[in-house]
Amino acid sequence: MKFYLKKLLTLLLTMVLVSLMAFAAFNLIPGDPAQLILGTQATPAALAELHQKLGLDKSMPERYAGWLWSLLHGDMGTSLQYSRPVAELIGSRLPVTAALALLALLMIFTVSVPVGVLTAQKRGTPLGRLLDSVTMLNISMPGFFLGILFIWVFGLVLRFFSPGGYVSWEDDPAGFLRYMIFPSLAVALPNIAVSSKFLRSALVEESHADYVRTAVSKGLSRHIILYRHMLKNALIPFLTLSGMMVAEIFSGSILIEQVFGIPGVGRLLISSILSRDFPLLESLVVYIAFLVVLANFAADLLLQAADPRIRVKP
């Protein structure tokens, strides 16, 4: 119980610090949101009125306290660009980004484990060297570049989907998957390469452990040693990596949504940066940070459940 309380307190403290940093950073950037909204021809009286309406006439600590209080009560404010509640905007884009992230995670977990095991088994052989080369190639290529390649090959040449187009799940589930599969693959491939290489190294390290030599001397087959003992131990640090990978998936999704023209949270974030829509921008940063912190919290709990001997210190 003490462990869970410490993790919860760490999570809350992290979120408060993230919200403080996000609010301070965006409010210290030079520029007047009221001026951006009203334009350069705005009169001083109109600017003062809008400053009062937006709360910009108050000190920064007062604005932060008011913003945090509203955030805790579920009120994220109103977007300056869209003139709509921020929560409504994020809620409308969230299912798209969640589908992209879940598809990417599904690909990562279903592909990286067998590839990691295969590269560990075949290390030093021509097949192992080929798999190592493919892994390094995927690590070296950023997701947005893979996205551009997929658009060219599968969109323009093979015409599996229309570049820049999008079909919602409600209108056409099959079309939705057709438009989401390649962006998810662009996000997943670099992470598959990293996680399979990580698992390969863990399995190679486990192969030199004393318990493996003991199992071999007892006559157990390498197949049983690998799948019953080595893989179980190697997957424990893999869980830690999976928690950190969620941050990579969300940061990668921001660029991928822009490359493929997908109307998700990432594209909304870029739009809010370009328009200096501070209420929307601050809420999106806190929202993404919350998902990343929550994913790492879940990974810590899974890690302890997988091996109760481990006590992850906050």
Secondary structure, DSSP 8 states (H G I E B T S, - for coil): -HHHHHHHHHHHHHHHHHHHHHHHHHHHSSS-HHHHHH-TT--HHHHHHHHHHHTTTS-HHHHHHHHHHHHHTT---B-TTT-SBHHHHHHHHHHHHHHHHHHHHHHHHHHHHHHHHHHHHTTTSHHHHHHHHHHHHHHHS-HHHHHHHHIIIIIIIS-SS-TT----TTT-HHHHHHHHHHHHHHHHHHHHHHHHHHHHHHHHHHHTSHHHHHHHHTT--HHHIIIIIIHHHHHHHHHHHHHHHHHHHHHHHHHHHHHHT--SHHHHHHHHHHTT-HHHHHHHHHHHHHHHHHHHHHHHHHHHHH-TT-----
